[in-house]
């Protein structure tokens, strides 16, 4: 059965980003009312205003601020009365290496990637229970299965988020709320572009990055046929899960793939240059801000 988006109320965190905005466009095109949540209110409203259909809203929320999260759901309750789908999509990463980055930056990344989706999900429960078919969809990452040596805090947050969402899904399924996660690999978004120009995790570039539309299609499959996890690129998921059967071999495996990843990242940077999204200044890569 295909999920019926008509008249559904769907809230997407990180809704003004590459994946979040693509999700909102897909959901709205099916007839859903989208609540676009982002820390940048202007961007959230811009995405909401451009969506097909009516009834959408762009709302600002700092998901690291508990009081702001509570105000967000108070507003959703007042304006919409319920939620049919909560999409936990917000996330960040940093290319700073673990041995030199600040403790504050470590705490920030863990708080945003791991703690905020858990708090958001908990606060959304009353609104979800007011729906006849409540769902929770969470964007995790293949980094929640496979350790990314250059970005250990991102890996830690996604390992934790994957485990938490599996547990929450098992707990909520007998309480009428269906939850599942999407685990994408590297996706061509501003976050990945920033990571590439900063010299980030080359292991992500074994293959060309997928597009936000691929992640959206996986999320729709999750709504069409509920399950605990879906993967936009199933072949990649099988490979990383196989590798994790023998984690002690990872120090031997990483050098075999690092060269290919570095070449893939170089090709990606050149592709960004051709698309006018990145440039080199005095030998250093930097992003070109989109108009």
Secondary structure, DSSP 8 states (H G I E B T S, - for coil): -----TT-EEEEETTTSHHHHHHHHHHHHTT-EEEEEES-HHHHHHHHHHSSSS--EEEE--TT-HHHHHHHHHHHHHHTS--SEEEE-------S-TTTS-HHHHHHHHIIIIIHHHHHHHHHHHHHHTSSS-EEEEE--GGGTS--TT-HHHHHHHHHHHHHHHHHHHHHGGGT-EEEEE---SB-SHHHHHHHHTT--GGGGSS--B-HHHHHHHHHHHHHS--SEE-SSHHHHHHHHHHGGGGGGHHHHHHHHHHHHHHHHHHHHHHHHHTTSEEEETTEEEE----
